[in-house]
Amino acid sequence: MRYFNNVNTLEELRKQYKELLKKYHPDNPNGSTEATKEINVEYDTLFKTLKDRHEHNASNTTDNTDYNNMKYDYSLFWIIWNMIFQKMKN
């Protein structure tokens, strides 16, 4: 890639894209239409690649990984538990 360097995430890509468009916009003294077109082509290519990689990584994760990082709050459980047993006593 000629314009984009070390892009690993979509966020980094968008950030560099905005900076490049500001720098090479045809209204700027150093800007040109050809450079803007090349930047857009590179952006489209990188965007598709990174999006596919992200979707591929997301589809390969197991459902259990989301639950491993959860913190459980048992307070509501105990409230419901006590309500059930109060009704059973009566």
Buried (B, 14 or more C-beta within 10 A) or exposed (E): EEBBEEBEEBEBBEEBBEEBBEEBBEEEEEBEEEBBEBBEEBBEEBBEEBEEEEEEEEEEEEEEEEEEEEEEEEEEEEEEEEEEEEEEEE
